[in-house]
């Protein structure tokens, strides 16, 4: 399944071939169902999010170098909630197709991330 979302400097296409799914599982150390659960419940590691985005970009047509550059620029140096929302959207489309299941899960996750208590540096 393909997913289109704004990431970095514009709309990007994310998709997974069988090979990319296997690579995602290898890189994160989690099966795809466990990975989806980790991201959905906000228990994901940084690698869970960035590898989902990077490999999704490659599956969507980006070269490995382009995907790495986008992730390094727009996932590594940005708030984690942004990457979480993108990764969640990618995996939701993979599991449920291009249309969101009942309700708008992506907006619900974005809202939950934005409403989370902000930590103040001491």
N, C-alpha and C positions, 0 to 999 in steps of 0.2 A: 504494500500500500504506500502511496505517496502522501506526503504532508507538505504544505506550503506555509511558511511563517516568516515574519520579519526577523532577521538575525543579522546583527552588525550593521551593514550598510544598505540593506534592502531585502526584498522578498527572496527567500531561498527555498529550494525543493529538497526534501529529505525523503529517502526511501531505503529499504533494506532488501538486498538479495539474500538468498540462502547463505552464501559465503560471508556476507557482511554480518548476518545474524550470528553465525558461528564465531566470527572474529570478535564481535561485541561480547559474547559470552566468555571467550578466552581472555580478552583484555580486562574485563571487569571481575572475572572469577565467579560469575553468577549466571544461572540459567535465565532465559528471557522472562519467565513468569516471576521469578524471584526479583529480578531487576525491576520489572514493572511495579511490583509491590513495594520495593524499597523507594522508588521515586515517588509513587503515589502517596506513600505514608511519610514522606520527607525524612527517610532514614538512609538516603543515598549518600555515597561518597562523592568526592569531587570527580574522581575518575569515572564513576557511573554516569554522571551528567555530561562531562566533556567527551567521553568516548561515544556516548549515544549521539551527541551532536556531530562529532567529527566523522564517524562512520556513516551516519545518516546523510551528511553532505556528500560524501563519496558515492554512496548508493544513489543519490539524487543527481549525480553528474559532475560534481566538482572533482578536480584532480586531488590526489592525496596532499600535495603541497598547498593548494588553495585552501583545502579544508583545515589543515594544520594552522595556516596563517590566520584564517578567520577565527578559529577557536582561541589561538594565542592572543589575538587582539580583542575579541569581543566576549569571550567567556572568562578567560583568566583575569582580565583587568576590570571586570564589571561585577556588580553585586551578584552573589550566588543565586538569589531568587530569580533573576532573569534567566540564568542557565537552567534552573530547575523547571521553570515554566516551559521553556523551549523543549527540553528533553521529555517532559510529561506529554506535551502535544504530539511529539514524534511517536512516542510509544502508544499513546491512546489511538492515534490513527492506525498504527500497525495492528493493534488488537481489535479495534471496532470499525475500521474503515474511515473514509474521509469525513464522514459526518459524525458530530459529537453524539454520544449516548444521551439519554434523557437529561435535560438540563445542559448547561454549558460548563463542562468540567474544567476546561482551560481557564475560563473567567473565574470559576470558583477557586482554583488553585492560585491564580494571580491575586485575587482578593485576599485569600488566606495569608499569602506571603507578604502582601502589603500591610495587612492588619496585624501582623506579628509584632510583638513588643520590640522596639528598637533598643539596641544596646549602646550605651554611651561609654566612650573610651575614658578611662580614668587618668 
